Amino acid sequence: MKSRAIHIVLLLLNCSASTWATSYFVDNVNGNDNYNGLTVSTAWQSLSKVNAFSYQPGDSILFKRGGQWRGQLIPKSGTVAAYITYADYGTGQKPQLLGSVNVSGNSQWIDEGGNIWRSAQSSPIDIGNLIFNGATGFGSKKWTASQLLTQGDYWWDESGTQTVKIYSTLNPANYYSDIEAAIGTFIVYIQQGSYIVLKNLACKYGAADGIELRNAHHIIISDCELSYIGGCKLINQVRYGGGIQFWANSNNNIVERCKIWEIYDDAITNQGNSSAGGTLQQYKLYFRNNIIWNCSESSFCFFIQPAIVNGSFMKNIYFENNTCVNAGGGWAANQRPDLKGFQVYCSANTAATDSVFIRNNIFYKSRCVFFVDNSAVQTLAFTNSDYNCWYPRNTTDTVVALWTNTSLNVWTANQFTNYQTTTNRELHSFISNPLLVNPGNNDYYPAPNSPCIDAGTNTGITTDFALNPRPQNGNYDMGAYEYLSGTIGTTENKNEDDVLRIYPNPNTGLFTVEGTAAQTEIRIYNSIGSMVFTTTITNKQCTIDLSGQAKGLYFVSALKNSQEIHTQKLIILKE
């Protein structure tokens, strides 16, 4: 019998995929839009081709790992019978979707004198950030030319030439080894979309939201990475740009096992504005097993506004088993005029609200853990926030701030017990160092003596960030990782014997499985969850022949002692 974890993986990766589903391949280097896209050797090349094609429910669009695409991805909708999946193939880094233009060439900058350089290329859309030298440095956005005074100051001439002007003592292409100009458009844009899977994609360097979803439902975003996003002008001198945003109506959506870092606004948010008179409904949203750090407004923000009696509501929102680090930090911290830095931000929510769950999270170092603004205080009565580890920078830092019409009620870390007894909230939460293995190196796995181990509650989440089963040894752990006894450091860096490698992949049915320890059981399932093959590896690798199987998407799972240790996609083609 297949494990429950396998069932979940199959459900989320290729929900109800049909046996006639087609896989299309995209290779930015060797692809060609005149090809049919049906094999690795006849892959497409561009996002414009991907966006223009008409797909059938159950189809998969697979981007080559190690590749880069600039522009906007606009996914197509599947149906309740079968999702459309946008994912990856091959080996190497996750395919990168870049919301920027590279301006690293000498000829791309024109000397205007006085250490001011103008971009040769104009942009009708705001340039919300300049990223230097592989994100080791950043431009400082200014609002007038007269403010360009020090190295890296830049200004987008909105009402004039629509070019970028930058202060630099040398041609910027000589001063910096690499320059990315982040454009104020969404990298992935889903509008009124549904039944879509986004998996193993990396969104970088966009100035608006990384993944924007408007009036979308039944969307699964898993194992994606979003980084160095935001900074676009919203209005006047207000800037915006978050990681993943669900705007307006939103239901039955999942964000899980994603890494989100260096974001101008919120890492994850569900929000909307009903001022136009429409009814907004947000429900059954699941944000779980994510790792978030250095997001300058918040790790998680939720609201619907303003207060209009029109049937708008928010209910069944789950922010659980996430690890959130250093809210208020990162590249944008020194550029915000309104530095916030909240782990959880309930902002002006005036909709009818019920059942918001914030549980089993690690909130590590932030300006404030939980901030609720004036109009949203009523939301607290419907928010179940508990079983969280809160760890501020020092004991005098604010952990809770509740803003009402008449006062701002603030509790610092050393007043947390008073907050619990006064409000009867967070009764199973605590202030403590979560003892992460190496947070300075972005290793947020719990150390063996972490107080977060076995300190959570049963959220019904059956796997962790690394797809290890939850719970281990009895109770649920807090944070994105479930601690495995005897493991130190992230399971991403665990023994190579536990890493499953398949090559070639895609293939025509004949392939090798390598890298698993001896006496490891291998199970292979088709896209509808039926096991088609099983064997036990005796010498850390074996060759498998599935040439008799139909083409399509399969899942290869490695198990030790009947416990899943790794699952990987397998694509079988018929030339």
Secondary structure, DSSP 8 states (H G I E B T S, - for coil): ---HHHHHHHHHHSTT--TT--EEEE-TTT--TTS--SSGGG-B--HHHHHHS---TT-EEEEETT-EEES-B-----BTTB-EEEEEESSSS--EEE-EEE--SGGGEEEEETTEEEESS--SS-EEEEEETTTTEE-EEESSGGG--STTEEEE-TTTT--EEEE-SS-HHHH-S-EEEEESS-SEEEES-EEEEEES-EEES-SS-SEEEEEEEEEEEES-EEEEE--EEEETTEEE--SEEEEEEEEEEEEES-EEEEESSEEEEEEEE-TTS---EEEEEEEES-EEEEESSEEEEEEEES---SS-EEEEEEEES-EEEEET-STTTTT-TT---EEEEE-S--SEEEEEEEES-EEEEESEEEEE-GGGGGGGGGEEEES-EEE-SSTTSEEEEEE-SS-EEEEEGGGHHHHHHHHT--TT-EE----EEEGGGTEEEE-TT-TTTT-S---S--B-TTS-BS-SSSS--SSS----TT--S-GGGS-TTEEEEEESSSBSSEEEEEEE-TTEEEEEEETTS-EEEEEEESSSEEEEE-TTS-SEEEEEEEEETTEEEEEEEEEE---
